[in-house]
Amino acid sequence: MVSNHVKIACVLVTHLAVKAERRRYPVLRSKAFIVVGVGQVVMDSSPEVEGVTAGMPVREASARCRDAIAVQADEPYYRRVFDSLAVALSRRSPSVEQASNMPGTQGQGAPGTLYVGLSGLGRLYGGDAAAAAALLHAIPYDLGARVGVADGKFPAYVAATMTEPGRASRVTDDTASFLQGASVDLLPVTW
């Protein structure tokens, strides 16, 4: 059965603040560090930092990972990096939407999330897979973008979260079965 739905791609760059800081300060590439946001809470942390989550007080995070370096967040810089991703994607598709950041969620509005309409791009690039590859190639490799393709934003986002960096995946026409195994932590709602 052929789907009549418009395909959406979710382009996801996880840990955008960490990756942006590592681009700016290469010395951080091999270091464990915490990005400290407003109110002395963790905005983000490098993968080397274990047991620390966004929103956690920095004092508690520092106690859990004593070797971690604290880096003060530079939100205008992260916004410029993110905006440059949107511009790069807009060169591949006329339909690029920045996800709105929804406080307290990791859902569809997580920082580093962009949605791209794929209507007509399959014909331009030679199919949805080639269009997804074109989107991946628009993002600098060091940011480790992931692409999920589906008939809606939420399933596309879930597919992107389950995809390895630098790869793309597509949700089959049976979206309900695909979402059945997804974590409730991906729902775009606050606690």
Secondary structure as GFF3:
##gff-version 3
##sequence-region A 1 191
A	DSSP	beta_strand	8	12	.	.	.	ID=ss1
A	DSSP	alpha_helix	16	24	.	.	.	ID=ss2
A	DSSP	three_ten_helix	26	30	.	.	.	ID=ss3
A	DSSP	beta_strand	33	37	.	.	.	ID=ss4
A	DSSP	beta_strand	41	45	.	.	.	ID=ss5
A	DSSP	alpha_helix	58	64	.	.	.	ID=ss6
A	DSSP	beta_strand	69	72	.	.	.	ID=ss7
A	DSSP	alpha_helix	75	90	.	.	.	ID=ss8
A	DSSP	beta_strand	96	98	.	.	.	ID=ss9
A	DSSP	beta_strand	113	117	.	.	.	ID=ss10
A	DSSP	alpha_helix	121	125	.	.	.	ID=ss11
A	DSSP	alpha_helix	128	138	.	.	.	ID=ss12
A	DSSP	three_ten_helix	141	143	.	.	.	ID=ss13
A	DSSP	beta_strand	146	150	.	.	.	ID=ss14
A	DSSP	alpha_helix	153	161	.	.	.	ID=ss15
A	DSSP	beta_strand	168	170	.	.	.	ID=ss16
A	DSSP	alpha_helix	175	180	.	.	.	ID=ss17
A	DSSP	three_ten_helix	184	186	.	.	.	ID=ss18
###
